[in-house]
Amino acid sequence: MKRILIAMIVLMAFGCEGMNRAESVRKMNEGLDAYKRGLNVDAIDALKEASRLDPTYSEPAYFLGQIYHVKMKELDNAERFYREAQERDKDNPQIAYRLGTVLGERGKWPEAESMQSEATRLDEKFAKAWFRKGLAQERQEKYVEAVESYGKSIRANARMKMEKSDPGGAAYHALGKLYVRYKQFDKAVAVYQNGILNNDQETSPNRPVQLFSGRGVAQIELGKFQESASSFEKALSIDSGHTTSIFNLAVANMAMKKTGEAIKGFERFKSRADRSEDEARIVAAQGFIQQIKAAEEKAKQK
């Protein structure tokens, strides 16, 4: 009799848990349907209720995190619900990744690195998590570790896209910039070139401008001015308003004594640059124009 009673209690508990999950799933689907219809408040209310109905179920909390993160831009609430989801499902690399992403966006870099480490531990081929781990390490000036993480991201997926609109190449660009920072320009050129080969599709409307521009910067540092000019011209053929490439193409032309083209380039940059964000380069462009004109005037007087 005692054994039968124990068995009945177990069955009752299981049945109750199953009912809770079924109710939670029903409420979660109601919330997701409201979200699809643009009813964010109704969606949040339904998902919170779904989360309450089954405290072991991670998905309602995860979707709440996504709504607050992506749609509402409320990073504190996004962190709260991602943490709740992660507590409920510690073996889910996607949840760890999302939580790590929000922690990074909130400037909590050590915690962000730790959570992306957890995501890559759970899935060693998680290219996005390796990339964001590298970003967190770079923000903490852990540059050697960041190089390793960016490299692992590339090896995990050489054509990684962070989102649908992403042209690709984010890990290559981050790694290339680090090599430029440490004056390893040949390595930077090789990284950018590899990134272009893996991510640039001429038929795509969205192409990786930053890889051509980054390659051009490394080539300038190597004194390969004609090659750098070609890189910047390629970047501008993709995005004619890419101000960094406009400025650096003018620098390359100035180095090649193409003074007329250089002046036009600097003037074009000045007319397009955002003064609130690019004041230093606007001043530099004006200085270069004056320098070129002064040199030309001096040459006339000889």
C-alpha positions in Angstrom: 0.0 0.0 0.0 2.8 2.4 0.9 4.5 1.8 -2.5 1.3 2.4 -4.3 0.7 5.7 -2.4 4.2 6.9 -3.3 3.7 6.0 -6.9 0.4 7.9 -6.9 2.1 11.0 -5.4 4.8 10.9 -8.1 2.2 10.5 -10.9 0.2 13.4 -9.5 3.3 15.6 -9.3 4.2 14.7 -12.8 0.7 15.5 -14.0 0.7 18.8 -12.3 4.1 19.7 -13.8 2.9 18.7 -17.3 -0.2 20.8 -16.9 1.9 23.8 -15.9 4.1 23.4 -18.9 1.2 23.0 -21.2 -0.4 26.2 -19.8 2.9 28.0 -20.0 3.4 27.0 -23.6 -0.2 28.1 -24.4 0.4 31.5 -22.8 3.8 31.9 -24.4 2.3 31.3 -27.9 -0.4 33.9 -27.0 2.4 36.4 -26.2 4.4 35.6 -29.3 1.3 36.1 -31.4 0.7 39.5 -29.8 4.3 40.4 -30.5 3.9 39.6 -34.2 0.9 41.9 -34.3 2.9 44.7 -32.7 1.1 44.5 -29.4 4.3 44.7 -27.3 2.6 45.4 -23.9 0.2 42.5 -24.4 3.1 40.3 -25.5 5.1 41.1 -22.4 2.2 40.5 -20.0 1.5 37.1 -21.6 5.1 36.0 -21.5 5.5 37.1 -17.9 2.5 35.0 -17.0 3.9 32.0 -19.0 7.1 32.4 -17.1 5.2 32.4 -13.8 3.1 29.4 -14.7 6.2 27.1 -15.1 9.3 28.4 -13.3 11.4 25.6 -14.9 10.6 26.7 -18.5 13.3 28.9 -20.0 11.7 30.0 -23.3 9.2 32.6 -22.0 12.0 34.4 -20.1 14.3 34.1 -23.1 11.7 35.7 -25.4 11.1 38.4 -22.8 14.8 39.1 -22.9 14.7 39.4 -26.7 11.8 41.8 -26.7 13.4 44.1 -24.2 16.8 43.8 -25.9 16.0 44.0 -29.6 12.6 45.8 -29.7 12.4 48.0 -26.5 16.2 48.7 -26.1 15.7 48.3 -22.3 19.0 46.6 -21.5 18.4 46.3 -17.7 15.2 44.4 -18.3 16.8 42.4 -21.1 19.6 41.4 -18.7 17.1 40.4 -16.0 15.1 38.1 -18.2 18.1 36.6 -20.0 19.6 35.8 -16.6 16.3 34.2 -15.5 16.3 32.1 -18.7 20.0 31.1 -18.2 19.3 30.0 -14.6 16.5 27.7 -15.9 18.6 26.3 -18.8 22.3 26.4 -18.0 23.2 24.1 -20.9 21.8 26.4 -23.7 24.6 28.2 -25.5 22.2 30.6 -27.3 20.9 32.0 -24.0 24.4 32.4 -22.6 25.4 34.2 -25.8 22.4 36.6 -25.6 23.1 37.4 -22.0 26.8 38.0 -22.8 25.8 40.3 -25.6 23.6 42.5 -23.3 26.3 42.5 -20.7 28.7 43.8 -23.3 26.3 46.5 -24.4 26.0 47.6 -20.8 29.7 47.9 -20.5 30.1 44.9 -18.1 33.0 43.5 -20.0 34.4 41.0 -17.5 30.9 39.5 -17.1 30.3 39.6 -20.8 33.6 37.7 -21.5 32.7 35.1 -18.8 29.3 34.5 -20.4 30.6 34.2 -23.9 33.2 31.8 -22.6 30.3 29.7 -21.3 28.6 29.9 -24.7 31.8 28.7 -26.5 32.3 26.0 -23.8 28.8 24.6 -24.6 29.3 25.0 -28.3 32.9 25.3 -29.5 31.8 26.1 -33.0 29.8 29.2 -31.9 31.4 31.8 -34.2 29.3 34.7 -32.9 30.1 34.0 -29.3 33.9 33.7 -30.1 33.7 37.1 -31.8 31.9 38.8 -28.9 34.3 37.2 -26.5 37.1 38.9 -28.5 35.3 42.2 -28.3 35.0 41.9 -24.5 38.6 41.0 -24.2 39.7 43.9 -26.4 37.7 46.3 -24.3 39.7 45.0 -21.3 43.0 45.5 -23.2 43.5 41.7 -23.3 44.7 42.0 -26.8 46.5 38.6 -27.1 43.4 36.8 -25.9 41.3 38.9 -28.3 43.4 37.9 -31.3 42.9 34.2 -30.3 39.1 34.6 -30.0 38.8 36.4 -33.3 40.8 33.7 -34.9 38.6 31.0 -33.4 35.5 32.9 -34.7 36.9 32.9 -38.2 37.8 29.2 -38.1 34.4 28.3 -36.7 32.6 30.2 -39.6 34.6 32.2 -42.1 31.4 33.6 -43.6 29.7 34.6 -40.3 27.0 37.2 -40.4 25.9 38.8 -37.1 22.5 39.5 -38.5 20.6 39.3 -41.9 21.7 42.8 -43.0 25.4 42.2 -42.0 27.7 42.0 -45.1 30.0 39.7 -43.1 33.6 39.9 -42.1 33.2 41.4 -38.6 35.8 39.1 -37.1 38.3 39.7 -39.9 37.9 43.5 -39.5 38.4 43.3 -35.7 41.5 41.1 -36.1 42.9 43.3 -38.9 42.5 46.4 -36.8 44.3 44.8 -33.9 47.2 43.9 -36.2 47.3 47.5 -37.5 47.3 48.7 -33.9 50.4 46.7 -33.2 52.1 47.6 -36.5 51.9 44.1 -37.9 50.7 45.5 -41.3 51.6 42.5 -43.4 49.4 40.3 -41.2 46.6 42.9 -41.3 46.7 42.9 -45.1 46.6 39.1 -45.2 43.7 39.0 -42.8 41.7 41.6 -44.7 42.4 39.8 -48.0 41.2 36.5 -46.6 38.1 38.2 -45.3 37.3 39.7 -48.7 37.8 36.3 -50.4 35.4 34.6 -48.0 32.8 37.3 -47.7 32.6 39.5 -50.8 30.0 38.5 -53.3 29.7 40.8 -56.2 26.1 39.9 -56.8 25.1 40.8 -53.2 23.6 44.3 -52.6 25.3 44.3 -49.2 29.1 44.0 -49.4 31.8 44.3 -46.7 33.0 47.9 -47.3 35.0 47.8 -44.0 37.3 45.0 -45.3 38.4 46.9 -48.4 38.8 50.1 -46.3 40.8 48.2 -43.6 43.0 46.6 -46.2 43.7 50.1 -47.7 44.8 51.4 -44.3 47.3 48.6 -43.8 48.6 49.1 -47.3 49.1 52.8 -46.7 51.2 51.9 -43.6 53.3 49.7 -45.8 53.9 52.5 -48.3 51.9 50.7 -50.9 50.0 53.8 -52.0 48.7 52.7 -55.4 47.4 49.4 -53.9 45.8 51.3 -51.0 44.2 53.7 -53.4 42.7 50.7 -55.3 41.3 49.4 -52.0 39.7 52.7 -51.1 38.3 53.0 -54.6 36.8 49.6 -54.3 35.2 50.5 -51.0 33.8 53.7 -52.6 32.4 51.7 -55.5 30.3 49.8 -52.9 29.4 52.9 -50.8 30.2 56.2 -52.3 29.5 58.0 -49.0 32.0 56.0 -46.9 33.8 59.0 -45.4 36.8 57.0 -44.0 37.6 55.8 -47.5 37.1 59.2 -49.0 39.6 60.7 -46.5 42.2 57.9 -46.8 42.0 57.9 -50.7 42.9 61.5 -50.5 45.8 60.7 -48.2 47.0 58.0 -50.7 46.8 60.4 -53.6 48.7 63.1 -51.6 51.5 60.5 -51.0 51.6 59.8 -54.7 51.9 63.5 -55.5 48.5 63.5 -57.2 47.8 66.9 -55.6 44.7 67.8 -57.6 42.9 64.6 -56.8 44.0 64.8 -53.2 42.5 68.3 -52.8 39.3 67.2 -54.4 39.2 64.2 -52.0 39.8 66.3 -48.9 37.2 68.8 -50.0 34.7 66.0 -50.6 35.4 64.6 -47.2 34.8 67.9 -45.5 31.5 68.3 -47.3 30.3 64.9 -46.2 31.8 64.3 -42.7 29.8 64.7 -39.6 31.4 67.5 -37.6 30.1 66.2 -34.3 31.8 62.8 -34.8 34.8 63.5 -37.1 36.1 66.9 -36.0 39.8 65.8 -35.9 39.8 64.5 -39.4 38.0 67.6 -40.7 40.7 69.7 -39.2 43.4 67.4 -40.7 41.8 67.6 -44.1 41.9 71.4 -44.1 45.5 71.3 -42.9 46.5 68.9 -45.8 44.8 71.2 -48.3 46.7 74.2 -47.0 49.9 72.2 -47.0 49.5 71.1 -50.6 48.6 74.6 -51.8 51.5 76.1 -49.9 53.9 73.6 -51.5 52.4 74.4 -55.0 52.8 78.2 -54.4 56.4 77.7 -53.3 57.2 75.7 -56.4 55.8 78.5 -58.6 58.1 81.0 -57.0 61.3 79.1 -57.8 
